[in-house]
Amino acid sequence: MAGVAREWREIPGRYNLKGTKCGNCGKIFFPARSFCPVCRRASVGKMEEYSISRTGKVFSFSIVHEAPESNSIQKPYVVAMIETDDGVKITAQLVDVEFDQVCIGMPVRAVMRKLSTDGESGVIRYGYKFVPVE
């Protein structure tokens, strides 16, 4: 049952790239936090929902050749650290690109894609991945 509750809590971040911004120092967090680890108590009651920019650039990347069973059908695949236009760093899969074309600084944008399925007739999970900007 705990898995279901966690699944629903993560939907705003996974579907809409929702994070939080500290009303005290202005630092942006993704995933969302209930308090700022920089300001600590001074941030209590001052955390605001924040829509993370859906565009950015590749900050770093790796090509995954050996993957867990849940991702084995996708391998090899690219995992990248994306620096969004508002400075937030997000780790995500980079799709719809040839491996030899991926480079640091490549402009990208977030898209909604299928992440996984629980069995043949189970819950389908969607979330963000990034694609190159053409």
C-alpha positions in Angstrom: 0.0 0.0 0.0 2.9 2.4 0.7 3.9 2.1 -3.0 0.6 3.4 -4.1 0.8 6.5 -1.7 4.3 7.2 -2.9 3.2 6.9 -6.5 0.5 9.6 -6.1 2.8 11.9 -4.1 5.3 11.9 -7.0 2.9 12.7 -9.8 3.2 16.5 -9.7 7.0 16.3 -10.0 7.0 13.5 -12.5 4.2 14.7 -14.7 4.6 18.5 -14.4 8.1 19.1 -13.3 6.9 20.7 -10.1 9.4 21.6 -7.5 9.6 24.2 -4.7 11.3 27.6 -4.3 12.4 28.9 -0.9 10.6 32.2 -0.2 13.5 33.1 2.2 16.6 32.6 0.0 15.1 31.9 -3.5 16.8 28.5 -4.0 14.9 26.1 -6.2 14.6 22.4 -5.4 13.6 19.4 -7.5 12.0 17.2 -6.4 9.9 19.4 -4.1 11.0 19.9 -0.4 9.0 20.9 2.6 11.8 23.1 3.9 15.0 24.6 2.6 18.2 22.8 3.8 20.1 26.1 3.5 17.7 28.3 5.5 16.3 25.5 7.6 13.8 26.9 10.2 13.7 30.3 8.4 12.1 28.6 5.4 9.2 26.9 7.4 5.9 28.1 5.9 7.8 30.0 3.1 8.3 27.1 0.6 6.3 27.8 -2.6 5.4 25.5 -5.5 7.6 26.2 -8.5 7.3 25.0 -12.1 10.7 23.9 -13.2 11.7 25.1 -16.7 11.1 22.4 -19.3 14.1 23.4 -21.4 17.8 23.3 -20.7 21.1 21.8 -21.8 23.0 18.6 -21.3 25.4 19.1 -18.3 26.8 15.6 -18.3 25.8 12.2 -19.7 26.5 8.5 -19.7 25.5 5.6 -22.0 24.1 2.7 -20.0 25.0 -0.7 -21.4 24.1 -2.9 -18.4 20.8 -2.0 -16.8 18.5 -3.4 -14.1 15.9 -5.9 -15.3 13.2 -3.2 -15.3 15.1 -1.3 -18.0 16.7 -4.2 -19.9 14.5 -3.8 -22.9 15.7 -0.2 -23.4 19.4 -0.8 -23.2 21.6 0.7 -24.3 20.3 4.1 -23.4 21.5 7.6 -22.5 21.1 9.0 -19.0 21.9 12.7 -18.7 22.2 15.4 -16.1 20.2 18.3 -17.5 20.7 21.8 -16.3 17.4 23.6 -16.8 17.1 27.2 -17.9 16.4 28.1 -14.3 19.5 26.4 -13.0 18.0 23.2 -11.6 19.9 20.0 -12.3 17.7 17.0 -13.2 18.8 13.4 -14.0 16.8 11.9 -16.8 16.8 9.7 -19.8 17.7 11.4 -23.1 15.7 9.9 -26.0 15.2 10.3 -29.7 18.9 10.9 -30.4 21.8 8.9 -31.7 24.5 8.2 -29.1 27.3 9.9 -31.1 25.2 13.1 -31.4 24.9 13.6 -27.6 27.2 16.3 -26.3 27.7 18.6 -23.3 25.8 21.8 -23.9 23.2 20.2 -26.3 19.9 22.0 -26.0 17.0 19.8 -24.8 13.4 19.9 -23.7 11.2 17.8 -21.4 8.6 15.5 -22.9 6.1 13.1 -21.3 6.8 9.4 -22.0 5.9 6.0 -20.7 8.3 4.9 -17.9 7.0 1.4 -16.9 4.1 -0.9 -16.6 3.1 -3.2 -13.7 2.4 -6.4 -15.4 0.4 -6.9 -18.6 -2.8 -5.3 -17.2 -1.3 -3.2 -14.5 -0.7 0.5 -13.9 1.2 2.4 -16.7 3.6 5.0 -15.2 4.4 8.1 -17.2 7.0 10.7 -16.5 9.5 13.1 -18.0 12.4 12.3 -20.4 14.4 14.8 -22.5 14.8 15.1 -26.2 17.1 17.3 -28.3 15.8 20.7 -29.4 15.8 20.9 -33.2 
